[in-house]
Amino acid sequence: MTKLSTFLPPERTLMGPGPSDVPPRILNAMARPTLGHLDPLFIGLMDETKKLLQYAFQTQNPLTMPVSAPGSAGMEACFVNLIEPGDKVLVCINGVFGNRMVENVERCGGKAIVIKDEWGTQTDLNKVEDALKAQPDIKILAFVHAETSTGVRNEAKTLCELAAKHDCLTIVDAVTSLGGIELKVDEWGIDAVYSGSQKCLSCVPGISPVSFSERAVKVIQNRSTKVQSWFLDMNLIVGYWGAGNKRAYHHTAPVNSMYAMYESLLMLKEEGLENAWQRHQTGHNELAKGLASLGLSLAVDENYRLPQLNVVRIPKGVDDGEIRQRLLSEFNLEIGAGLGDFAGKVWRIGLMGYACKPRNIDHCIAALKKVLN
């Protein structure tokens, strides 16, 4: 029988599609003494975390909180609370994560109306408007703001304007955009938005920030059927993440992970949102120069490419898996593989949160130069 021992992972440089590098300050926060999840001190931390999330999302929505589960649960929370059987939902697909939205719609008993665009391009706004005109009973428009599988930024503000024009709610995937590029929930009129802790927030995986508008809350409160998921039912969770010292027990929050979430949001507030957005853009510009010096090109048009998730064309004759494995084994550097239509054709290089810094960029370019030569 193999003798078991303490797990001691190596120190990797994480430049894939997530998780991203976690700074020591956040790791240290996790190591602090665990409090009870209904301890008055922890409830105070929950209140402060909520305020910081409202800042990160640029919203005053009272129903703003971190769900005690990864980004996929945040996605499900938005769909199961807003969709009832028979509801029509217009879903925009230009990568992997739009397909996951369709899965959620169908599992809620809704009817998914799908708009597809080529991988590596933006969602076509004209197609969206045509669909909304053709079917005025569409209840929700759902789309991905920052498509992690393709490195494309969709026009969230304009899509939300189209939804408002046709009296639709919006569900927005901001898993990779929160903290990395401009995102303004209130100004753009987003009704439900979800993100993840492990991308541009540089927190440990396992927490999903969400926010619901007042209009969305009214829809949730006036449902004719129960929310499909007990754990993600906002009618129940609001009693735990609500205001005041009296909290209704719903579940045991991952207390130490919430310490980490709070610390990561505090770091974002200290840096300033606009500064964080600019840092990601500056890092992207430097990475793009370095890649060009190696004869590598980016797969997405610069007008709508994500600075925090760079999709790089793999040169002909280069073995995708071998290169990534060598980067990991020789340089402790992780970059991501392509998914779906992009599998074997691209690498995904993340510059998210704490990972977006000159040292990582230099390390990545130097390592790629060596393994490609």
C-alpha positions as CSV (number, residue, x, y, z in Angstrom):
1,M,0.0,0.0,0.0
2,T,1.3,3.4,-0.9
3,K,2.3,5.5,2.1
4,L,0.3,8.7,2.2
5,S,1.9,12.1,3.1
6,T,1.1,15.8,3.2
7,F,0.4,17.2,-0.2
8,L,2.9,20.0,-1.0
9,P,2.2,21.5,-4.5
10,P,4.9,23.2,-6.5
11,E,4.7,26.9,-7.0
12,R,3.3,27.3,-10.5
13,T,2.8,30.5,-12.6
14,L,-0.8,30.2,-13.6
15,M,-1.4,31.9,-17.0
16,G,-4.2,29.8,-18.3
17,P,-8.0,30.6,-18.4
18,G,-8.2,30.2,-14.6
19,P,-7.6,29.8,-11.8
20,S,-5.1,32.7,-11.8
21,D,-2.2,33.3,-9.4
22,V,-3.4,34.0,-5.8
23,P,-1.3,36.6,-4.0
24,P,0.2,35.8,-0.6
25,R,-2.0,38.4,1.0
26,I,-5.1,36.4,0.1
27,L,-3.6,33.0,1.0
28,N,-2.6,34.5,4.4
29,A,-6.2,35.6,4.9
30,M,-7.4,32.0,4.4
31,A,-5.1,30.8,7.2
32,R,-6.8,32.9,9.9
33,P,-8.9,31.3,12.6
34,T,-12.2,29.9,11.5
35,L,-15.3,31.6,12.9
36,G,-18.8,30.2,13.2
37,H,-20.8,31.2,10.1
38,L,-23.4,33.0,12.3
39,D,-20.8,34.6,14.5
40,P,-21.5,38.4,14.7
41,L,-18.0,39.1,13.6
42,F,-18.4,37.0,10.5
43,I,-21.8,38.6,9.8
44,G,-20.0,41.9,9.9
45,L,-17.5,40.6,7.3
46,M,-20.4,39.5,5.1
47,D,-21.8,43.0,5.1
48,E,-18.5,44.5,4.2
49,T,-18.0,41.9,1.5
50,K,-21.4,42.8,0.0
51,K,-20.5,46.5,-0.1
52,L,-17.2,45.7,-1.9
53,L,-19.0,43.5,-4.4
54,Q,-21.4,46.3,-5.1
55,Y,-18.4,48.4,-5.9
56,A,-16.8,45.8,-8.1
57,F,-20.1,45.3,-10.1
58,Q,-20.8,49.1,-10.0
59,T,-24.3,48.5,-8.6
60,Q,-26.5,49.5,-5.7
61,N,-28.5,46.2,-6.0
62,P,-29.4,45.1,-2.5
63,L,-29.4,41.5,-3.7
64,T,-25.7,41.3,-4.3
65,M,-23.7,38.5,-2.7
66,P,-21.1,35.7,-3.2
67,V,-22.7,32.3,-3.7
68,S,-20.9,29.6,-1.7
69,A,-19.9,27.6,-4.8
70,P,-18.0,28.2,-8.1
71,G,-19.0,30.3,-11.1
72,S,-21.1,27.5,-12.6
73,A,-23.4,27.7,-9.6
74,G,-23.6,31.5,-10.0
75,M,-24.7,30.9,-13.5
76,E,-27.3,28.3,-12.4
77,A,-28.5,30.7,-9.6
78,C,-29.4,33.3,-12.2
79,F,-31.2,30.9,-14.6
80,V,-33.2,28.9,-12.0
81,N,-34.4,31.9,-10.2
82,L,-35.6,33.8,-13.3
83,I,-36.9,31.1,-15.6
84,E,-40.1,29.2,-15.2
85,P,-41.4,26.4,-17.5
86,G,-42.4,27.7,-20.9
87,D,-40.4,30.9,-20.7
88,K,-38.6,31.9,-23.9
89,V,-34.9,32.9,-23.5
90,L,-32.8,34.3,-26.3
91,V,-29.2,32.9,-25.9
92,C,-26.2,34.3,-27.7
93,I,-23.5,31.7,-28.5
94,N,-20.1,32.5,-29.8
95,G,-18.1,30.1,-27.7
96,V,-18.4,27.3,-25.1
97,F,-20.2,29.2,-22.3
98,G,-23.2,30.2,-24.4
99,N,-23.9,26.5,-24.8
100,R,-23.9,26.1,-21.1
101,M,-26.6,28.8,-20.9
102,V,-28.8,26.8,-23.2
103,E,-28.3,23.7,-21.0
104,N,-29.6,25.8,-18.0
105,V,-32.6,27.1,-19.9
106,E,-33.7,23.7,-21.0
107,R,-33.2,22.1,-17.5
108,C,-35.5,24.9,-16.1
109,G,-38.2,23.9,-18.6
110,G,-37.7,27.0,-20.6
111,K,-37.4,27.3,-24.4
112,A,-34.0,28.4,-25.7
113,I,-33.9,30.5,-28.9
114,V,-30.3,30.4,-30.1
115,I,-28.3,32.9,-32.0
116,K,-24.9,31.5,-33.2
117,D,-21.9,33.4,-34.4
118,E,-18.5,32.2,-35.5
119,W,-16.0,31.4,-32.8
120,G,-13.5,34.3,-32.4
121,T,-16.1,36.9,-33.5
122,Q,-18.6,39.0,-31.5
123,T,-22.3,38.3,-31.2
124,D,-24.1,40.0,-34.1
125,L,-26.2,42.8,-32.7
126,N,-28.5,42.8,-35.8
127,K,-29.3,39.1,-35.3
128,V,-30.3,39.8,-31.7
129,E,-32.5,42.7,-32.6
130,D,-34.2,40.7,-35.4
131,A,-34.9,37.8,-33.0
132,L,-36.4,40.2,-30.4
133,K,-38.6,41.8,-33.0
134,A,-39.7,38.4,-34.4
135,Q,-40.7,37.0,-31.0
136,P,-41.9,39.8,-28.7
137,D,-42.8,37.2,-26.0
138,I,-39.1,36.5,-25.3
139,K,-38.6,37.0,-21.5
140,I,-34.8,37.1,-21.1
141,L,-31.7,37.9,-23.2
142,A,-28.7,35.9,-22.0
143,F,-25.1,36.3,-23.2
144,V,-21.5,36.1,-22.2
145,H,-19.7,39.4,-21.7
146,A,-16.2,37.9,-21.8
147,E,-16.1,34.6,-23.6
148,T,-13.3,32.6,-22.0
149,S,-13.1,30.0,-24.7
150,T,-12.4,32.5,-27.5
151,G,-11.0,35.6,-25.9
152,V,-13.9,37.8,-27.3
153,R,-15.5,40.7,-25.6
154,N,-19.2,41.0,-26.5
155,E,-20.9,44.4,-26.6
156,A,-22.7,44.1,-23.2
157,K,-23.9,47.7,-23.0
158,T,-25.5,47.6,-26.4
159,L,-27.0,44.2,-25.9
160,C,-28.6,45.4,-22.6
161,E,-30.0,48.5,-24.5
162,L,-31.6,46.1,-27.0
163,A,-33.1,44.0,-24.2
164,A,-34.5,47.1,-22.5
165,K,-36.0,48.3,-25.8
166,H,-37.9,45.1,-26.2
167,D,-38.8,44.8,-22.5
168,C,-36.6,41.8,-21.8
169,L,-34.6,40.9,-18.7
170,T,-30.9,40.2,-19.1
171,I,-28.6,37.5,-17.7
172,V,-24.9,38.3,-18.2
173,D,-21.9,36.0,-17.7
174,A,-19.2,38.2,-16.2
175,V,-17.0,35.3,-15.0
176,T,-13.9,36.6,-16.8
177,S,-14.8,40.2,-17.1
178,L,-15.3,41.3,-13.4
179,G,-12.2,43.3,-12.4
180,G,-10.6,42.9,-15.8
181,I,-12.5,45.1,-18.2
182,E,-15.3,47.8,-17.9
183,L,-18.5,46.4,-16.3
184,K,-21.2,48.7,-15.1
185,V,-24.3,46.7,-13.9
186,D,-26.5,49.7,-13.0
187,E,-25.6,52.0,-15.8
188,W,-26.0,49.3,-18.4
189,G,-29.2,47.9,-16.9
190,I,-28.1,44.4,-16.3
191,D,-30.8,42.4,-14.4
192,A,-28.8,39.3,-13.3
193,V,-25.0,38.9,-13.4
194,Y,-22.6,36.3,-12.2
195,S,-18.9,35.9,-11.9
196,G,-16.2,33.8,-10.4
197,S,-13.6,34.3,-7.7
198,Q,-10.7,32.7,-9.5
199,K,-10.2,34.9,-12.5
200,C,-9.5,38.7,-12.4
201,L,-10.2,38.8,-8.7
202,S,-7.3,36.5,-8.0
203,C,-9.1,34.7,-5.3
204,V,-9.1,31.0,-4.7
205,P,-11.7,29.0,-6.7
206,G,-15.1,28.2,-5.2
207,I,-17.0,31.4,-4.8
208,S,-19.4,33.0,-7.3
209,P,-20.4,36.7,-7.0
210,V,-23.9,37.4,-8.2
211,S,-26.2,40.5,-8.4
212,F,-29.9,40.9,-9.2
213,S,-31.7,44.1,-10.1
214,E,-34.9,45.2,-8.3
215,R,-36.8,44.2,-11.5
216,A,-35.3,40.7,-11.3
217,V,-36.1,40.5,-7.6
218,K,-39.8,41.2,-8.3
219,V,-39.8,38.5,-11.0
220,I,-38.3,36.0,-8.5
221,Q,-40.8,37.0,-5.7
222,N,-43.8,36.7,-8.0
223,R,-43.0,33.2,-9.5
224,S,-45.9,30.8,-10.0
225,T,-43.7,27.8,-9.5
226,K,-40.9,27.0,-6.9
227,V,-37.3,27.7,-7.8
228,Q,-35.9,24.5,-9.2
229,S,-32.9,24.5,-6.8
230,W,-33.4,24.6,-3.1
231,F,-29.7,25.6,-2.4
232,L,-29.8,28.4,-5.0
233,D,-33.3,29.8,-4.3
234,M,-32.7,33.5,-3.7
235,N,-36.0,33.7,-1.8
236,L,-34.3,31.6,0.9
237,I,-30.7,32.8,0.6
238,V,-31.7,36.5,1.0
239,G,-32.5,35.7,4.6
240,Y,-28.9,34.7,5.2
241,W,-27.2,37.5,3.2
242,G,-29.8,40.1,4.1
243,A,-29.4,43.2,6.3
244,G,-29.2,43.4,10.1
245,N,-27.7,41.1,12.7
246,K,-30.5,38.5,12.6
247,R,-29.7,36.0,9.8
248,A,-31.8,33.0,8.9
249,Y,-29.7,29.8,8.8
250,H,-29.5,28.6,5.2
251,H,-26.2,26.8,4.8
252,T,-22.7,26.9,6.3
253,A,-20.7,29.4,4.3
254,P,-17.1,28.5,3.5
255,V,-15.8,30.9,6.1
256,N,-12.1,30.9,5.3
257,S,-12.8,31.2,1.6
258,M,-15.0,34.2,2.4
259,Y,-12.0,35.7,4.2
260,A,-10.2,35.3,0.9
261,M,-13.0,36.8,-1.1
262,Y,-13.2,39.8,1.1
263,E,-9.4,40.4,0.9
264,S,-9.4,40.1,-2.9
265,L,-12.2,42.7,-3.2
266,L,-10.5,44.9,-0.7
267,M,-7.3,44.8,-2.9
268,L,-9.4,45.7,-5.9
269,K,-10.9,48.7,-4.1
270,E,-7.5,49.8,-3.0
271,E,-6.2,49.7,-6.5
272,G,-9.3,51.2,-8.0
273,L,-11.5,49.7,-10.7
274,E,-10.3,51.9,-13.5
275,N,-6.6,51.3,-12.6
276,A,-7.2,47.5,-12.6
277,W,-8.8,47.8,-16.1
278,Q,-5.9,49.8,-17.3
279,R,-3.3,47.4,-15.8
280,H,-4.9,44.5,-17.7
281,Q,-4.8,46.5,-21.0
282,T,-1.2,47.5,-20.4
283,G,-0.2,43.9,-19.7
284,H,-2.0,42.7,-22.8
285,N,-0.1,45.2,-25.0
286,E,3.2,44.0,-23.6
287,L,2.3,40.3,-24.1
288,A,1.2,41.0,-27.6
289,K,4.5,42.6,-28.4
290,G,6.4,39.7,-27.0
291,L,4.3,37.1,-28.9
292,A,4.8,39.1,-32.1
293,S,8.6,38.9,-31.5
294,L,8.3,35.1,-31.6
295,G,6.3,35.1,-34.7
296,L,3.0,34.3,-32.9
297,S,-0.2,36.0,-33.6
298,L,-3.5,36.6,-31.7
299,A,-6.7,35.0,-33.1
300,V,-9.1,37.8,-32.2
301,D,-9.5,41.2,-33.8
302,E,-7.9,43.9,-31.5
303,N,-11.2,45.9,-31.5
304,Y,-12.9,43.3,-29.3
305,R,-10.2,41.0,-27.9
306,L,-10.0,40.5,-24.2
307,P,-6.8,41.9,-22.5
308,Q,-7.1,39.3,-19.7
309,L,-7.6,36.2,-21.9
310,N,-5.3,36.1,-24.9
311,V,-6.0,33.5,-27.6
312,V,-2.9,32.7,-29.6
313,R,-2.7,30.8,-32.9
314,I,-0.6,27.6,-32.7
315,P,1.9,27.6,-35.6
316,K,1.7,24.8,-38.2
317,G,3.7,21.8,-37.2
318,V,3.8,22.6,-33.5
319,D,2.5,19.9,-31.1
320,D,0.0,21.7,-28.8
321,G,0.1,19.2,-26.0
322,E,3.9,18.8,-26.0
323,I,4.5,22.5,-25.8
324,R,2.1,23.0,-22.9
325,Q,3.6,20.0,-21.1
326,R,7.1,21.3,-21.5
327,L,6.1,24.7,-20.2
328,L,4.6,23.0,-17.1
329,S,7.4,20.6,-16.4
330,E,10.4,22.8,-17.3
331,F,9.2,26.2,-16.3
332,N,6.3,25.6,-13.9
333,L,4.2,27.7,-16.3
334,E,0.5,26.8,-17.1
335,I,-1.2,28.1,-20.2
336,G,-4.6,26.8,-21.5
337,A,-5.6,24.6,-24.4
338,G,-8.2,25.6,-26.9
339,L,-11.8,24.3,-26.4
340,G,-14.5,23.2,-28.9
341,D,-13.9,24.7,-32.4
342,F,-10.5,26.0,-31.2
343,A,-9.2,22.7,-29.8
344,G,-5.7,22.1,-31.1
345,K,-5.7,25.4,-32.9
346,V,-5.0,27.9,-30.2
347,W,-3.4,28.5,-26.8
348,R,-5.2,30.6,-24.2
349,I,-2.9,32.8,-22.1
350,G,-4.4,34.4,-19.1
351,L,-3.4,37.8,-17.7
352,M,-5.9,37.9,-14.9
353,G,-5.6,39.8,-11.7
354,Y,-2.4,39.2,-9.8
355,A,-1.0,37.2,-12.8
356,C,-1.1,40.4,-14.9
357,K,2.3,41.7,-14.1
358,P,5.6,42.3,-16.0
359,R,7.4,39.4,-14.4
360,N,4.8,36.9,-15.6
361,I,4.8,38.3,-19.1
362,D,8.6,38.2,-19.3
363,H,8.6,34.6,-18.0
364,C,5.9,33.5,-20.4
365,I,7.7,34.9,-23.5
366,A,11.1,33.6,-22.5
367,A,9.7,30.1,-21.8
368,L,7.7,30.0,-25.1
369,K,10.9,31.1,-27.0
370,K,12.9,28.3,-25.5
371,V,10.3,25.5,-26.1
372,L,9.4,26.7,-29.6
373,N,13.0,26.7,-30.6
